[in-house]
Amino acid sequence: FHALVAHAFVDDQVVVGAGARVVYADISQSGTGTLLSMTGAGPEVGIVVKPNDRPFRVGATIRAPVRTQPVVDVGPDSTGVRRAGAFVLPARV
């Protein structure tokens, strides 16, 4: 999901925006349903330059990484590995 707001300046030729990207992910397995749900968010900002007397647009976006966390805490097993069912969970994605 993206949630953004923007504002135009200089006779609507420069538009600056900011917002957040939100991620929701499920790890599921046939027959057992959802093993793990993760959510996270990260900010993003952008600019579009659109000169009134030119037939082009130029834009740029900067996005921070989205860091996700399990909805339910998943602690390590007896060997120190974090698992959701048969899946080994990475430290980060």
Secondary structure as GFF3:
##gff-version 3
##sequence-region A 1 93
A	DSSP	beta_strand	2	9	.	.	.	ID=ss1
A	DSSP	beta_strand	14	29	.	.	.	ID=ss2
A	DSSP	beta_strand	33	49	.	.	.	ID=ss3
A	DSSP	beta_strand	58	63	.	.	.	ID=ss4
A	DSSP	beta_strand	67	70	.	.	.	ID=ss5
A	DSSP	beta_strand	83	84	.	.	.	ID=ss6
A	DSSP	beta_strand	87	88	.	.	.	ID=ss7
###
